[in-house]
Amino acid sequence: MTPGLPDSKPWSHWADSSPGRLTGCVNDANFVADLGLRYSLDAVSDDRSLQRLFESQNNDVQQELEAQIRYEGQQWDGSLDTPGYLDVQQEYPPSTYATPPSSIIDGDIHDDLPAIPGPPLQAPNHLSKEQHYQAAAEHGREKERAKIYETLKTVWLPEREAPEKRWSHLVRAIKLDSVDGVNLLLDLGMDVNQRCENNLPLCLAAKHGRDRIVETLLERGAEIEKRSDYGSTALLSAAGAGHVSTIALLLNRKANTEARSTSPFHMGYTPLMRAVKSGHMRAIQVLVEGRACVATQSDAGESLLHVALQDGRKEIIEEVFRLKPPIGIADRNGNTELHVAATQGLVDASRRLVGQMRSLVRTANHKQEIPLHCAVIAGRRELVKLLLSEGASVEWPDKNGKTPLHLAVEAEYQEIVRLLLNANASPCTVDRDGKAPIHYAVDLSNKDIVQLLAENMPEDRNEETPLHYAVKSLNVEIVRVLLLHKAKANCKDRAGKVPLEYVMELPLSEEETAIHLIQEFLRSHEKGQSFTRKYGFPALSQAAREGRVPVLQTFCQHDPGLANEIPPADSGFEPPLHEAIKMGHSKSTEMLCRLPDIDKNILDHEGNTPLHQAIKNRRASPGLLAMLIRYGADKDRPHATTGLPPLHFAVQLQSLNEVKELLTAKADPEKRIEGEQCSCCKDDERHADMDSHCVLQAIPVQNRTHDYPLIKQALSQAILRSDRPRSVSAHGNTKRTKRSLYRIGPHIYIAA
């Protein structure tokens, strides 16, 4: 037996045995029954002494109800004897049990099925028997409900649970629209303004549109302007949910139409703004009829029109326009209604705003953006066209210096880019980062937009040009487009580098890409012109320095004459052949020497010929001297500064191997250069100035290496083998000088 209830049968028995009965307010009955069962069973399980009390209460209630049923049944058995009533009696025989709470429903006055009858009503004589029956049935249900209600209040022990923990029951009652449940909980001591899920009972009921409960709560003392933890009053909650009848109810109760939300999501919104934000047309109209202010602003400075435009609902926007709110209001970010409309891409709304206040097209927000910026970001070509036609400035920079064209390029809106260019937008305008729109097009590798912008290149500001960006992004097609449109290729960036320099710095793993990029530079180069001057970097010399034969071949196949270019003295580079020799790159040296037009005696900035360079860097380039001579380098060409031929230069450096190589190649050891003769030449009355032997003799003793005597022997033998011309004496007589030879060990020397 369930304590405190009028029968021991389980609730499922009532649900199964009474299908379709009493269908008016089942939520009330379900909630109350569930609540009573739970708490009565908890009480019994905790204290067995309460069991007897509950059973006693149950027996008393049951006996009283059964006596009432017998008495009232006798009355109706004698009076309702029509065939219809008898049919009903046969189908639904009178129950000896009270109707369970799970089937009790408020307001069920149209039930034509028999239930436990109440006391007969003193109905007027003109009422039909059926109406008498319905009235009596309703009276019986009300009486039974009252008894159960009083029983539940008796068996529920509110002291067993803290008041702040009871809110879940109240929330359930509100959501089930159970007025009896709400009343029961309030009768049991719950505060009508108790916080429920960070909400208030009244706000929760208003949010769910439970008008009966809203009325009940207000009648029982709920504060109509009290705010929930979400920052809403009941009217704000109802407006946000769009419950028109609830809004009307609250307005009739004098709810404040200008109450402001303290929610961080709707800070300062009024009920009307909440209804607009949520898009509830009828709620808007009811609030306006209730004299809600249409000129209000949120804490963020948003007007009613701002709120309507933010969500872009056409019918709501039209309704707000119909209310004629003020226009031209800027929110805390400086955005006017036109900024918002442009951001949302609302062409019709923008046209309407501009028609009412044209100055809005030139109004900037706190980011220095005008509506045209917003329209470009939204990607609405028609809207951009509208704003341009209304006088929007196509060159207006935002706080970052970006014009609408910058933004269109960044977003890759090609048609809008074209539209802005047709409106005379300059692709040369740079932002605060020093970048023009074309820089962003190159970054994005958007060839089509680059082509649109390339005809008007940005002026050099000693910063990265579009060509720099294209090279760094390794985008061959963009490089081609830029060079075809005469992009400046010799401009240096902040690091002092031209675009081609970045190409030459690519690693070997990217050599194929580097070659493709070089080919694009070569396509725009005319043969015979200085490649270094045009592109600002001696690329061929760097390739030779690094021994990159494929790159050298790429340059020389286009124009072999490029190998003879002498880089500027301040560039740090020598002609390509010198660079290859200095670094000992035999393959690069040989490739260059094979070029038919290369100058094999080209001088570097110090006056060295390639042979001098090979002698000077003999340790890095063994064998290159012989290669150069084999390919036709002039073995007697003097140094441009010292006047020393290669042999004399090798003697001065005491480079034995190079001396031998040059002597083998028939270099002239007796070639005279400007300088003081050695004592031997003076005694022999030879030609004035110095030969290779004199150069050797001039080396200070302390600087002579172990190769000195070997070099002296090699020179002596070479001079001895040569046909020596007659020397001119001091008296002008020509005579052949007699050579005096002497031997030291295995070596033969010319006597002094």
Secondary structure as the mmCIF struct_conf table of DSSP 4:
data_model
#
loop_
_struct_conf.conf_type_id
_struct_conf.id
_struct_conf.beg_label_comp_id
_struct_conf.beg_label_asym_id
_struct_conf.beg_label_seq_id
_struct_conf.end_label_comp_id
_struct_conf.end_label_asym_id
_struct_conf.end_label_seq_id
TURN_TY1_P TURN_TY1_P1 PRO A 3 GLY A 4
BEND BEND1 LEU A 5 PRO A 6
BEND BEND2 LYS A 9 LYS A 9
HELX_RH_AL_P HELX_RH_AL_P1 TRP A 11 SER A 17
BEND BEND3 SER A 18 SER A 18
TURN_TY1_P TURN_TY1_P2 PRO A 19 GLY A 20
BEND BEND4 GLY A 24 GLY A 24
HELX_RH_AL_P HELX_RH_AL_P2 VAL A 26 ASP A 46
TURN_TY1_P TURN_TY1_P3 ARG A 48 ARG A 48
HELX_RH_AL_P HELX_RH_AL_P3 SER A 49 SER A 79
BEND BEND5 THR A 82 THR A 82
HELX_RH_AL_P HELX_RH_AL_P4 PRO A 83 GLU A 91
BEND BEND6 TYR A 92 TYR A 92
HELX_LH_PP_P HELX_LH_PP_P1 PRO A 93 SER A 95
BEND BEND7 THR A 96 TYR A 97
HELX_LH_PP_P HELX_LH_PP_P2 ALA A 98 PRO A 100
HELX_RH_3T_P HELX_RH_3T_P1 PRO A 101 SER A 103
TURN_TY1_P TURN_TY1_P4 ASP A 106 GLY A 107
BEND BEND8 LEU A 113 LEU A 113
BEND BEND9 PRO A 119 PRO A 119
HELX_LH_PP_P HELX_LH_PP_P3 PRO A 120 LEU A 121
TURN_TY1_P TURN_TY1_P5 ASN A 125 HIS A 126
BEND BEND10 LEU A 127 LEU A 127
HELX_RH_AL_P HELX_RH_AL_P5 LYS A 129 VAL A 155
HELX_RH_3T_P HELX_RH_3T_P2 PRO A 158 ARG A 160
BEND BEND11 GLU A 161 GLU A 161
HELX_RH_3T_P HELX_RH_3T_P3 PRO A 163 LYS A 165
TURN_TY1_P TURN_TY1_P6 ARG A 166 ARG A 166
HELX_RH_AL_P HELX_RH_AL_P6 TRP A 167 LYS A 175
TURN_TY1_P TURN_TY1_P7 LEU A 176 ASP A 177
HELX_RH_AL_P HELX_RH_AL_P7 VAL A 179 ASP A 187
TURN_TY1_P TURN_TY1_P8 LEU A 188 GLY A 189
TURN_TY1_P TURN_TY1_P9 VAL A 192 ASN A 193
STRN STRN1 CYS A 196 CYS A 196
TURN_TY1_P TURN_TY1_P10 GLU A 197 ASN A 198
STRN STRN2 ASN A 199 ASN A 199
HELX_RH_AL_P HELX_RH_AL_P8 PRO A 201 LYS A 207
TURN_TY1_P TURN_TY1_P11 HIS A 208 GLY A 209
HELX_RH_AL_P HELX_RH_AL_P9 ASP A 211 GLU A 219
TURN_TY1_P TURN_TY1_P12 ARG A 220 GLY A 221
TURN_TY1_P TURN_TY1_P13 ILE A 224 GLU A 225
TURN_TY1_P TURN_TY1_P14 ASP A 229 TYR A 230
BEND BEND12 GLY A 231 GLY A 231
HELX_RH_AL_P HELX_RH_AL_P10 ALA A 234 ALA A 241
TURN_TY1_P TURN_TY1_P15 GLY A 242 GLY A 242
HELX_RH_AL_P HELX_RH_AL_P11 VAL A 244 ASN A 252
TURN_TY1_P TURN_TY1_P16 ARG A 253 LYS A 254
TURN_TY1_P TURN_TY1_P17 THR A 257 GLU A 258
TURN_TY1_P TURN_TY1_P18 PRO A 264 PHE A 265
BEND BEND13 HIS A 266 HIS A 266
TURN_TY1_P TURN_TY1_P19 MET A 267 GLY A 268
HELX_RH_AL_P HELX_RH_AL_P12 PRO A 271 SER A 278
TURN_TY1_P TURN_TY1_P20 GLY A 279 GLY A 279
HELX_RH_AL_P HELX_RH_AL_P13 MET A 281 GLU A 289
TURN_TY1_P TURN_TY1_P21 GLY A 290 ARG A 291
BEND BEND14 VAL A 294 ALA A 295
STRN STRN3 GLN A 297 GLN A 297
TURN_TY1_P TURN_TY1_P22 ASP A 299 ALA A 300
STRN STRN4 SER A 303 SER A 303
HELX_RH_AL_P HELX_RH_AL_P14 LEU A 304 ASP A 311
TURN_TY1_P TURN_TY1_P23 GLY A 312 GLY A 312
HELX_RH_AL_P HELX_RH_AL_P15 LYS A 314 ARG A 322
TURN_TY1_P TURN_TY1_P24 LEU A 323 LEU A 323
TURN_TY1_P TURN_TY1_P25 ARG A 332 ASN A 333
HELX_RH_AL_P HELX_RH_AL_P16 GLU A 337 THR A 343
TURN_TY1_P TURN_TY1_P26 GLN A 344 GLY A 345
HELX_RH_AL_P HELX_RH_AL_P17 VAL A 347 GLN A 356
HELX_RH_3T_P HELX_RH_3T_P4 ARG A 358 ARG A 362
TURN_TY1_P TURN_TY1_P27 HIS A 366 LYS A 367
BEND BEND15 GLN A 368 GLN A 368
HELX_RH_AL_P HELX_RH_AL_P18 PRO A 371 ALA A 378
TURN_TY1_P TURN_TY1_P28 GLY A 379 GLY A 379
HELX_RH_AL_P HELX_RH_AL_P19 ARG A 381 SER A 389
TURN_TY1_P TURN_TY1_P29 GLU A 390 GLY A 391
TURN_TY1_P TURN_TY1_P30 VAL A 394 GLU A 395
TURN_TY1_P TURN_TY1_P31 LYS A 399 ASN A 400
BEND BEND16 GLY A 401 GLY A 401
HELX_RH_AL_P HELX_RH_AL_P20 PRO A 404 GLU A 410
TURN_TY1_P TURN_TY1_P32 ALA A 411 GLU A 412
HELX_RH_AL_P HELX_RH_AL_P21 GLN A 414 ASN A 422
TURN_TY1_P TURN_TY1_P33 ALA A 423 ASN A 424
TURN_TY1_P TURN_TY1_P34 PRO A 427 CYS A 428
TURN_TY1_P TURN_TY1_P35 ARG A 432 ASP A 433
BEND BEND17 GLY A 434 GLY A 434
HELX_RH_AL_P HELX_RH_AL_P22 PRO A 437 ASP A 443
TURN_TY1_P TURN_TY1_P36 LEU A 444 SER A 445
HELX_RH_AL_P HELX_RH_AL_P23 LYS A 447 LEU A 453
TURN_TY1_P TURN_TY1_P37 ALA A 454 GLU A 455
BEND BEND18 ASN A 456 ASN A 456
HELX_LH_PP_P HELX_LH_PP_P4 MET A 457 ASP A 460
BEND BEND19 ASN A 462 GLU A 463
HELX_RH_AL_P HELX_RH_AL_P24 PRO A 466 LYS A 472
TURN_TY1_P TURN_TY1_P38 SER A 473 LEU A 474
HELX_RH_AL_P HELX_RH_AL_P25 VAL A 476 LEU A 484
TURN_TY1_P TURN_TY1_P39 HIS A 485 LYS A 486
BEND BEND20 ASN A 490 ASN A 490
TURN_TY1_P TURN_TY1_P40 ARG A 494 ALA A 495
BEND BEND21 GLY A 496 GLY A 496
HELX_RH_AL_P HELX_RH_AL_P26 PRO A 499 MET A 504
TURN_TY1_P TURN_TY1_P41 GLU A 505 GLU A 505
BEND BEND22 LEU A 506 LEU A 506
HELX_RH_3T_P HELX_RH_3T_P5 LEU A 508 GLU A 510
HELX_RH_AL_P HELX_RH_AL_P27 GLU A 511 ARG A 523
TURN_TY1_P TURN_TY1_P42 SER A 524 SER A 524
TURN_TY1_P TURN_TY1_P43 LYS A 527 GLY A 528
BEND BEND23 GLN A 529 GLN A 529
HELX_RH_AL_P HELX_RH_AL_P28 PHE A 531 TYR A 535
BEND BEND24 GLY A 536 PHE A 537
HELX_RH_AL_P HELX_RH_AL_P29 ALA A 539 ARG A 545
TURN_TY1_P TURN_TY1_P44 GLU A 546 GLY A 547
HELX_RH_AL_P HELX_RH_AL_P30 VAL A 549 HIS A 558
HELX_RH_3T_P HELX_RH_3T_P6 PRO A 560 ASN A 564
HELX_RH_3T_P HELX_RH_3T_P7 ALA A 569 SER A 571
TURN_TY1_P TURN_TY1_P45 GLY A 572 GLY A 572
HELX_RH_AL_P HELX_RH_AL_P31 PRO A 576 LYS A 582
TURN_TY1_P TURN_TY1_P46 MET A 583 GLY A 584
HELX_RH_AL_P HELX_RH_AL_P32 SER A 586 CYS A 593
TURN_TY1_P TURN_TY1_P47 ARG A 594 ARG A 594
TURN_TY1_P TURN_TY1_P48 PRO A 596 ASP A 597
TURN_TY1_P TURN_TY1_P49 LYS A 600 ASN A 601
TURN_TY1_P TURN_TY1_P50 HIS A 605 GLU A 606
BEND BEND25 GLY A 607 GLY A 607
HELX_RH_AL_P HELX_RH_AL_P33 PRO A 610 LYS A 616
TURN_TY1_P TURN_TY1_P51 ASN A 617 ALA A 620
BEND BEND26 SER A 621 SER A 621
TURN_TY1_P TURN_TY1_P52 PRO A 622 GLY A 623
HELX_RH_AL_P HELX_RH_AL_P34 LEU A 624 ARG A 630
TURN_TY1_P TURN_TY1_P53 TYR A 631 GLY A 632
TURN_TY1_P TURN_TY1_P54 LYS A 635 ASP A 636
HELX_LH_PP_P HELX_LH_PP_P5 ARG A 637 HIS A 639
TURN_TY1_P TURN_TY1_P55 ALA A 640 THR A 642
HELX_RH_AL_P HELX_RH_AL_P35 PRO A 646 GLN A 652
TURN_TY1_P TURN_TY1_P56 LEU A 653 GLN A 654
HELX_RH_AL_P HELX_RH_AL_P36 LEU A 656 THR A 664
TURN_TY1_P TURN_TY1_P57 ALA A 665 LYS A 666
TURN_TY1_P TURN_TY1_P58 PRO A 669 GLU A 670
STRN STRN5 ILE A 673 ILE A 673
BEND BEND27 GLU A 674 GLY A 675
HELX_LH_PP_P HELX_LH_PP_P6 GLU A 676 CYS A 678
HELX_RH_AL_P HELX_RH_AL_P37 SER A 679 ASP A 683
TURN_TY1_P TURN_TY1_P59 ASP A 684 GLU A 685
BEND BEND28 ALA A 688 ASP A 689
STRN STRN6 MET A 690 MET A 690
HELX_RH_AL_P HELX_RH_AL_P38 SER A 692 GLN A 697
TURN_TY1_P TURN_TY1_P60 ALA A 698 ALA A 698
BEND BEND29 ILE A 699 ILE A 699
HELX_RH_3T_P HELX_RH_3T_P8 VAL A 701 ASN A 703
TURN_TY1_P TURN_TY1_P61 HIS A 706 ASP A 707
HELX_RH_AL_P HELX_RH_AL_P39 TYR A 708 ARG A 721
BEND BEND30 SER A 722 SER A 722
HELX_LH_PP_P HELX_LH_PP_P7 ARG A 724 ARG A 726
STRN STRN7 SER A 727 VAL A 728
HELX_LH_PP_P HELX_LH_PP_P8 SER A 729 SER A 729
TURN_TY1_P TURN_TY1_P62 ALA A 730 HIS A 731
BEND BEND31 GLY A 732 GLY A 732
STRN STRN8 THR A 734 LYS A 735
HELX_LH_PP_P HELX_LH_PP_P9 ARG A 736 ARG A 739
STRN STRN9 LEU A 741 ILE A 744
TURN_TY1_P TURN_TY1_P63 GLY A 745 PRO A 746
STRN STRN10 HIS A 747 ILE A 750
#
